[in-house]
Amino acid sequence: IFFFGVALSQAPIKVGRTISPCGTFERESQFIEDGLNFWMADVNQRGGLLLADGSRRPLQLITYNDASD
């Protein structure tokens, strides 16, 4: 029964990313961040990531600031 509840969960799929919003690569990182945010918005607007079983779950991006070091 527990597995069934987990399978029906609509919890977002979390994807980690590392960018540099400050530091040496600040400018380049802005382009990458904009592109990934655009991708996330597009995926979520279409109903989320398509899983192997045909279901969809929302996407959430987790950001780590590496400060270009």
Secondary structure by P-SEA (a helix, b strand, c coil): caaaaaaaccccbbbbbbbcccccaaaaaaaaaaaaaaaaaaaaaaccccccccbbbbbbbbbbbcccc
